[in-house]
Amino acid sequence: MPSIADFFGITIYMYYAHGKHKGPYFHARYQGGDASFSIDTGEILAGHLPTKVTKLIQEWAQRHRAELSDNWSKILKNEIPKYIQGADND
């Protein structure tokens, strides 16, 4: 599964799992934890991460929503998503 961003020990990646979640989403891993986030709302769809990490990811996703949406379109067309600048470079 393609990694599309890395920052502060968090890895953001994106792949499509048919029927897993409604709407566009991405995944985040941090210290062995994993969660799926809605691109549209930023809410956690599945999984759990520490509150501070979740808020950081949600703020990052809000700033990069257009890029995340573009990458979602690429994933659906079996194209390689583009790397997105991490929160440590915003």
C-alpha positions as CSV (number, residue, x, y, z in Angstrom):
1,M,0.0,0.0,0.0
2,P,1.5,3.3,-1.0
3,S,2.7,5.7,1.6
4,I,1.7,9.3,0.7
5,A,3.0,11.2,3.7
6,D,5.3,10.8,6.8
7,F,5.5,13.3,9.7
8,F,6.2,13.1,13.4
9,G,6.4,9.3,13.3
10,I,3.0,9.1,11.6
11,T,2.7,7.4,8.2
12,I,-0.2,8.2,6.0
13,Y,-1.1,5.7,3.3
14,M,-3.9,5.1,0.9
15,Y,-5.5,2.1,-0.8
16,Y,-9.0,1.1,-1.8
17,A,-10.7,-1.8,0.0
18,H,-14.0,-2.4,-1.7
19,G,-16.9,-2.0,0.7
20,K,-14.8,-1.3,3.7
21,H,-15.8,2.4,4.2
22,K,-18.2,4.8,2.5
23,G,-16.7,7.7,0.7
24,P,-13.0,8.6,0.2
25,Y,-10.6,7.8,3.0
26,F,-7.0,7.4,4.0
27,H,-5.2,5.4,6.7
28,A,-2.7,6.5,9.3
29,R,-0.3,4.5,11.4
30,Y,1.5,5.6,14.5
31,Q,3.5,3.4,17.0
32,G,1.7,0.2,16.0
33,G,-1.8,1.9,16.0
34,D,-3.9,2.3,12.9
35,A,-6.9,4.3,12.0
36,S,-8.9,5.2,8.8
37,F,-10.0,8.8,8.3
38,S,-12.7,10.3,6.0
39,I,-11.1,12.7,3.5
40,D,-14.4,14.8,3.5
41,T,-14.9,15.2,7.2
42,G,-11.7,14.1,8.9
43,E,-13.6,11.8,11.3
44,I,-12.2,8.4,12.2
45,L,-14.0,5.7,10.4
46,A,-12.3,2.7,12.1
47,G,-9.4,2.1,14.4
48,H,-7.9,4.3,17.2
49,L,-4.9,6.5,17.7
50,P,-4.0,8.8,20.6
51,T,-6.0,12.0,20.8
52,K,-3.1,14.3,20.1
53,V,-2.0,12.3,17.1
54,T,-5.6,12.2,15.8
55,K,-6.0,16.0,16.0
56,L,-2.6,16.5,14.3
57,I,-3.7,14.2,11.4
58,Q,-7.1,15.9,11.2
59,E,-5.5,19.3,11.0
60,W,-3.1,18.1,8.3
61,A,-5.9,16.5,6.3
62,Q,-7.9,19.7,6.4
63,R,-5.0,21.6,4.9
64,H,-4.4,19.0,2.3
65,R,-7.9,17.9,1.5
66,A,-7.6,18.8,-2.2
67,E,-4.4,16.7,-2.6
68,L,-6.0,13.8,-0.7
69,S,-9.0,13.9,-3.0
70,D,-6.8,14.0,-6.0
71,N,-4.9,10.9,-4.7
72,W,-8.2,9.2,-4.0
73,S,-9.1,9.6,-7.7
74,K,-5.8,8.2,-8.7
75,I,-6.2,5.2,-6.4
76,L,-9.6,4.4,-8.0
77,K,-8.0,4.5,-11.4
78,N,-5.2,2.2,-10.3
79,E,-2.7,5.1,-10.6
80,I,0.1,5.8,-8.2
81,P,-0.8,8.6,-5.7
82,K,1.4,11.6,-5.3
83,Y,3.4,12.2,-2.1
84,I,2.0,15.0,0.1
85,Q,4.1,17.3,2.3
86,G,3.9,16.3,6.0
87,A,2.8,18.5,8.9
88,D,6.4,18.9,9.9
89,N,6.9,21.0,6.7
90,D,3.6,23.0,6.7
